[in-house]
Amino acid sequence: MRVIGNIPHPKITISIFSMNDKYQVRFEAGPMEQIFKLLHSEVNGVEGIHKLVDEEFLQKIMDRFNEMYLSFKSAKERLSV
């Protein structure tokens, strides 16, 4: 697997990987990550992935990160009680 691109974002790291016939788009925020896998035939290279990752998609990613953070925080609080 090799890094073939990045998408700039002020709050999260977005990396694009290629391996065999698939792309992986990895979104990272602190200790959390989300990964989406796409066949090469589903998008037109890195340019197509940039189009896929639009504002609406990014907002859903950010909402999911917030849900993940709250779940993790709640679990850690239960652990320390």
Buried (B, 14 or more C-beta within 10 A) or exposed (E): EEEBBEBEBEEBEBBBBBEEEBBBBBBBBEEBBBEBEBEEEEBEEBEBBBEBBEEEBBEEBBEBBEEBBEEEEEEEEEEEE
